[in-house]
């Protein structure tokens, strides 16, 4: 039986550089791709051996400067349903919730405003077995979602005063005049989006497998991070994402996983290459410990360090990403866990 598509996954390509989620219904370059791909690629929904999977992530992006801070907890649930007519195939259903909070400081730790996005994703997938021994599986799915955007401010400014500040950041006099009125943002603005996804995984041998995934997405989001001229501030963004991974386990219990991720976002490109090493331990029960390093490039270069533990139905992970050629040195810290609920008398492949 084919290995769980995500059970031995390591987690990379974290959210960085530009900030807010704004209903990114996609394989998303700003997010930890490997840990979030079940959320953002609907073809992976239900892609595990078991009944249901509960996952939680917490992502924190921050800089050495005081200008930006972003925090995003994510919760997701997906279930696996076997096909009554083709027992080797199965359906997947998934639901995810993301709460994204961005705090933008206009003066050090004093004056700021927040953009908050609450995102809901619903997906369905089908996993089609290409051979009787289940050595190869083709999965495809669709995901629909929407988000609501809210605006909050500790001290409110007029759009004119913020524009003056942006034009001349060294002159803060324009921000000294504070007015108790809201900026012209449409509160509770609803964004919508969709994603189509494909995933193919095949067992090359009893100890090796190869995976390739692709998705295309469309979403609405802000043109600029500051909510000025709100009527003109929204646009459609299209994404195309590609991912491939090779996994092999040696007789010593050592696991090698090189992987590559690529995404096109409008006129921008994002690449991530990573190499992970795992070790399977067989004590009273089996578990796997992973560690890895990766290199990412979007607007700036960044290095990523990962760690993961697969323990029966549980999976725990921690990631740290840091830019290496930017004075502000954007950093991302992510922790997460998932738990697979099994059928009766059924164990999890890890």
C-alpha positions in Angstrom: 0.0 0.0 0.0 1.2 3.4 -0.9 2.9 5.4 1.8 1.0 8.3 3.3 1.5 11.3 1.1 2.1 13.6 4.0 3.1 11.4 6.9 6.9 11.8 6.6 6.8 15.3 5.3 9.1 18.0 6.4 8.2 21.6 6.4 9.6 24.4 4.4 9.2 27.6 2.4 7.7 29.7 5.2 5.7 32.9 4.9 8.0 35.8 4.4 8.8 39.1 2.7 5.4 40.7 2.1 2.9 39.9 4.7 -0.7 39.3 4.6 -2.7 36.2 3.8 -5.8 37.9 2.3 -7.5 34.6 1.4 -4.6 32.9 -0.3 -6.5 29.8 -1.5 -3.5 28.3 -3.1 -0.2 26.6 -2.7 1.2 29.7 -1.2 4.7 30.9 -1.5 4.6 33.0 1.6 3.6 30.1 3.8 5.3 27.0 5.0 4.5 24.9 1.9 5.0 21.4 3.1 3.1 21.7 6.3 0.3 23.8 4.7 0.0 22.0 1.4 -2.9 19.9 2.6 -4.7 23.2 3.3 -3.8 25.0 0.1 -3.7 22.1 -2.4 -7.1 20.4 -2.4 -5.7 17.3 -4.2 -4.0 16.4 -0.9 -7.1 16.6 1.2 -7.7 13.1 2.7 -4.3 11.9 1.4 -3.4 9.8 4.4 -4.1 6.3 5.8 -6.8 6.8 8.5 -10.2 8.3 9.1 -9.5 12.0 9.9 -6.6 14.3 10.5 -6.6 17.4 12.8 -3.8 19.9 12.3 -2.8 23.2 13.9 -0.1 25.7 13.0 1.2 28.9 14.4 3.2 31.2 12.1 5.0 34.4 13.3 6.8 36.8 11.0 8.8 39.7 12.4 11.7 42.0 11.6 14.4 43.7 13.5 12.8 47.0 12.6 9.6 48.1 14.3 7.6 48.5 11.1 5.9 45.1 10.7 4.7 42.2 12.7 2.4 39.3 11.5 0.9 36.4 13.4 -1.2 33.6 11.9 -2.7 30.6 13.7 -4.2 28.0 11.4 -6.6 25.1 12.2 -7.7 22.4 9.7 -9.6 19.1 9.6 -9.7 16.7 6.7 -11.3 13.3 6.4 -10.8 10.2 4.2 -13.8 8.4 2.7 -13.5 5.1 0.8 -15.3 4.7 -2.5 -18.1 2.2 -2.3 -17.7 1.1 -5.9 -13.9 1.2 -6.3 -12.6 0.2 -2.9 -9.0 1.0 -3.7 -10.0 4.7 -4.4 -11.2 7.3 -1.9 -12.6 10.8 -1.5 -11.2 13.5 0.7 -13.1 16.4 2.4 -11.4 19.3 4.1 -12.1 22.5 6.1 -9.6 25.1 7.3 -9.7 28.3 9.2 -6.9 31.0 9.2 -6.7 34.1 11.4 -4.1 36.5 10.1 -3.2 39.6 12.1 -0.8 42.2 10.7 0.3 45.1 12.9 1.9 48.0 11.0 3.8 50.5 13.2 3.9 54.1 12.0 6.1 55.1 14.9 8.1 52.9 17.2 5.8 50.7 19.3 3.3 53.5 19.8 1.1 54.3 16.8 -0.1 51.4 14.7 -3.0 49.9 12.9 -4.0 46.3 12.2 -5.3 44.5 9.2 -7.1 41.3 10.2 -8.2 38.6 7.8 -10.4 35.7 8.8 -10.2 33.0 6.1 -12.3 29.9 5.5 -11.4 27.1 3.1 -13.5 24.2 1.9 -12.1 21.5 -0.4 -13.0 18.1 -1.9 -10.6 15.6 -3.6 -10.6 12.2 -5.3 -7.7 9.8 -5.0 -7.6 7.4 -8.0 -5.5 4.3 -7.8 -3.7 3.6 -11.1 -2.8 -0.1 -10.5 -4.1 -3.0 -8.4 -1.2 -3.0 -6.0 -1.7 0.7 -5.2 1.9 1.6 -6.2 0.7 4.8 -8.0 -2.1 7.2 -7.1 -3.3 10.2 -8.9 -5.2 12.8 -6.8 -7.1 15.9 -7.9 -9.3 18.3 -6.1 -11.0 21.7 -6.0 -11.0 24.2 -3.2 -13.3 27.2 -2.6 -12.8 29.9 0.0 -13.5 33.4 1.3 -12.2 35.7 3.8 -13.3 38.8 5.7 -11.0 41.8 6.2 -11.2 44.1 9.3 -9.4 47.2 10.1 -8.4 48.4 13.6 -6.2 51.2 14.8 -4.7 52.4 18.1 -4.4 56.0 16.9 -6.1 57.0 13.7 -4.7 59.2 10.9 -6.1 60.7 7.8 -5.1 59.2 4.5 -3.3 62.4 3.7 -1.1 62.3 6.8 -0.1 58.7 6.1 0.7 59.6 2.5 2.9 62.4 3.7 4.6 60.1 6.1 5.3 57.5 3.3 6.6 60.2 1.0 9.0 61.4 3.7 9.4 58.8 6.5 12.1 60.9 8.2 9.7 63.7 8.8 7.2 62.5 11.4 5.5 65.9 11.8 2.8 64.9 9.4 1.8 62.1 11.8 1.5 64.3 14.8 -2.0 65.5 13.8 -4.2 62.6 14.7 -7.9 62.5 13.8 -10.6 60.3 15.2 -11.9 59.0 11.9 -11.5 55.7 10.1 -9.4 55.3 7.0 -11.3 54.7 3.8 -11.3 50.9 3.9 -14.4 48.9 3.4 -14.7 47.1 6.7 -15.8 43.4 6.4 -14.6 43.3 2.8 -15.2 39.8 1.5 -12.6 38.2 -0.7 -13.2 35.0 -2.7 -10.9 32.5 -4.4 -10.5 29.0 -5.8 -7.8 26.4 -6.4 -7.5 23.4 -8.7 -4.9 20.9 -7.6 -3.2 17.7 -8.9 -0.9 15.3 -7.1 0.8 12.1 -8.4 2.8 9.8 -6.1 4.4 6.5 -7.1 6.4 3.8 -5.2 9.6 3.3 -7.1 10.5 0.4 -4.8 9.5 -0.9 -1.4 11.6 1.8 0.2 11.5 4.7 -2.2 8.8 6.9 -3.7 8.5 10.0 -5.9 5.9 12.8 -5.8 4.9 15.6 -8.1 2.2 18.2 -7.5 0.7 21.2 -9.3 -2.0 23.7 -8.6 -3.5 26.9 -10.1 -5.3 29.5 -8.0 -7.2 32.8 -8.3 -7.8 35.1 -5.4 -8.6 38.7 -4.5 -6.2 40.7 -2.3 -4.9 44.2 -1.6 -2.6 45.9 -4.1 -0.9 47.7 -1.2 -0.5 46.9 2.4 -1.9 50.4 3.5 -5.7 50.6 3.0 -5.7 53.9 1.0 -8.2 54.4 -1.8 -9.9 51.2 -0.9 -12.1 51.1 -4.0 -9.0 50.7 -6.2 -7.1 48.7 -3.8 -8.2 45.2 -4.7 -7.1 43.0 -7.6 -7.2 39.5 -8.9 -4.0 37.5 -8.4 -3.3 34.2 -10.2 -0.9 31.6 -8.9 0.7 28.6 -10.5 2.6 26.2 -8.1 4.8 23.2 -8.7 6.3 20.8 -6.2 8.4 17.6 -6.4 10.0 15.3 -3.8 12.0 12.1 -3.8 12.0 10.0 -0.6 14.2 6.9 0.0 14.8 4.9 3.2 18.1 3.0 3.6 18.5 -0.4 5.3 20.1 1.5 8.3 16.8 3.4 8.9 18.2 6.6 7.4 15.8 8.6 5.3 16.8 11.0 2.6 14.4 13.6 1.1 15.5 16.2 -1.4 12.6 18.4 -2.6 12.0 21.4 -4.9 9.2 24.0 -4.9 8.4 26.6 -7.5 5.7 29.2 -7.8 4.7 31.9 -10.2 2.8 34.9 -8.8 1.8 37.4 -11.4 5.2 38.6 -12.6 7.2 37.3 -9.7 8.9 33.9 -9.2 9.6 32.0 -6.0 11.9 29.0 -5.6 12.8 26.8 -2.7 15.2 23.8 -2.6 15.6 21.7 0.5 17.3 18.6 1.7 16.0 16.7 4.7 17.5 13.7 6.6 15.5 11.5 8.8 16.2 8.5 11.1 13.7 5.7 11.9 14.0 4.3 15.4 12.4 1.0 16.4 12.1 0.7 20.1 8.8 -0.5 21.7 7.2 1.5 18.9 8.4 3.1 15.7 9.1 6.8 15.3 11.1 9.1 12.9 13.2 12.1 13.7 13.9 14.6 10.9 16.2 17.6 10.4 16.8 19.6 7.3 18.2 22.8 5.7 16.8 24.7 2.8 17.4 27.8 0.6 14.7 30.1 -0.6 14.5 33.0 -3.0 11.7 35.5 -3.5 12.7 39.2 -3.3 15.6 38.3 -1.0 17.5 35.1 -0.2 16.7 33.2 3.0 17.9 30.1 4.8 15.6 27.7 6.5 16.2 25.1 9.3 13.6 22.4 10.0 12.9 19.7 12.6 10.2 17.1 12.8 9.0 14.1 14.8 6.7 11.4 13.5 5.3 9.4 16.4 2.6 6.9 15.6 -0.5 9.0 14.7 1.2 12.3 15.9 3.4 14.6 14.0 5.3 17.6 15.5 7.4 20.1 13.7 9.3 23.4 14.1 10.8 25.7 11.5 12.9 28.8 11.5 13.6 31.0 8.4 15.9 34.0 8.2 16.7 36.3 5.4 20.4 36.6 4.7 20.8 39.7 2.5 18.3 42.2 3.9 19.1 44.8 6.5 15.8 44.3 8.2 16.4 40.6 8.4 12.9 39.3 8.2 12.4 36.1 10.2 9.7 33.5 10.4 9.1 31.0 13.2 6.6 28.2 12.8 5.4 25.4 15.1 2.7 22.9 14.4 1.2 19.4 15.1 -1.2 17.0 13.5 -3.0 13.9 14.7 -4.5 11.1 12.6 -7.6 9.3 13.8 -7.4 5.7 12.6 -10.0 3.1 11.7 -10.4 0.4 14.3 -7.4 -2.0 14.4 -5.6 0.1 11.8 -2.1 1.6 12.2 -0.7 4.6 10.5 2.1 4.4 7.9 5.0 6.7 9.0 
